[in-house]
Amino acid sequence: MVLDLKKPSGANWHALAALWPTLLSYIVNYLFIAIVWVNRKAVR
């Protein structure tokens, strides 16, 4: 995965909230990878 995180435009929560789709996609992807990793270890 390539991290394409942009710097927020300001130093407040509103500037960070504008990036929520990108942050959510990274969280979901890492959770998916973690689930696959745990299940792979459990199958062996």
HUQUITA-V547483 format. One record per residue. N is the residue number from 1. RES is the residue in one letter. PSI is psi in radians with two decimals (* if undefined). Layout:
n:N res:RES psi:PSI
n:N res:RES psi:PSI
This chain:
n:1 res:M psi:2.44
n:2 res:V psi:2.22
n:3 res:L psi:2.10
n:4 res:D psi:0.85
n:5 res:L psi:2.25
n:6 res:K psi:2.66
n:7 res:K psi:2.30
n:8 res:P psi:2.62
n:9 res:S psi:-0.31
n:10 res:G psi:-3.07
n:11 res:A psi:0.78
n:12 res:N psi:3.04
n:13 res:W psi:-0.50
n:14 res:H psi:-0.66
n:15 res:A psi:-0.65
n:16 res:L psi:-0.60
n:17 res:A psi:-0.44
n:18 res:A psi:-0.35
n:19 res:L psi:0.19
n:20 res:W psi:-0.60
n:21 res:P psi:-0.70
n:22 res:T psi:-0.79
n:23 res:L psi:-0.71
n:24 res:L psi:-0.70
n:25 res:S psi:-0.66
n:26 res:Y psi:-0.71
n:27 res:I psi:-0.79
n:28 res:V psi:-0.74
n:29 res:N psi:-0.77
n:30 res:Y psi:-0.62
n:31 res:L psi:-0.74
n:32 res:F psi:-0.78
n:33 res:I psi:-0.71
n:34 res:A psi:-0.71
n:35 res:I psi:-0.78
n:36 res:V psi:-0.72
n:37 res:W psi:-0.79
n:38 res:V psi:-0.75
n:39 res:N psi:-0.58
n:40 res:R psi:-0.73
n:41 res:K psi:-0.59
n:42 res:A psi:-0.50
n:43 res:V psi:-0.58
n:44 res:R psi:*
